């Protein structure tokens, strides 16, 4: 008899990296269209000012016209950049433009927020305050999506008889992913997320999962009712040596990690397709089925294609 876990569909999404990853729009569009053709689940863009090549939501709106099936959304967007009432309208509009393909993904703001505070003058409160703002903002966004009019007065945001039009096409509303690593954000995700996504290696994921389970118990939510996802950096090539060289080139090009102490290259999946299959099989054994992937060297499309041709079918065969 098949286990319930084996019937959970595997989802592989593509995420573009920070500024300099893909500096021209035609290449961004080409990658999105190729990801759609290859069967990736979603295509996500980073949000921010100094951190990004193109403004996130404007670009997503353009891609909603060019694409037809792949889901679209920000890698993570922030209520410190846009009032939740505006974010509700922007995201609902994208859901309509795309025919119901929005994934709304939110975080409290990490490295990119710090960089934009220093270089773009966008105020960013301390991390604890940003988490509280996100908690309040999420409640307001859902209310605006679902209700004809909303009056709300919180500590950080207030609206009076506010309407959000258009309403999202997805019912009762688009699912919300909370990107959470720290304890305060894990608590918020336990309370409010439809999907919880984190980053890091397998051991780190296990540690965070233990905390997340406890937070779900604390707030009275079923741990199994919340989707789980992992953000992963992948360097894939025909040989392990070539993949390792890709990582080293990326490290030299990028320099030291900016804004936060976490370096995603330390937990990257690196190697030929068989090694990638082994790594993602271990993630699968940890009950993970949704992956947001930043491909090193994505600009020339080869990593995107190699992963789709060799790794995705093998992993889906394991799930059947």
ABEGO torsion letter per residue (X at the ends): XBBAAAABBBBBBBBBBBBGABABAAAAAAAAAAAAAAGBABBBBBBEAAABABBAAAAAAAAAAABAABBBEBABBBAAABBAAAAAAAAAAAAAAAGGABBBBBBAEBAAAAAAAAAAGBBBBBAAAAAAAAAAAAAAAAAAAABABBBBBBAABBBBGBBBOBBBABOABBBBBBBBABAAAAAAAAAABABBBBBEBAAAAAAAAAAAAAAAAAAGBBAAABBBBBBBBBBBBABAAAAAAAAAAAAAAAEBBBGBABBAAAABBBEBAAAAAAAAAAAAAAGBABBBBBBBGAAAGAAAAAAAAAAAAAAAAAAX
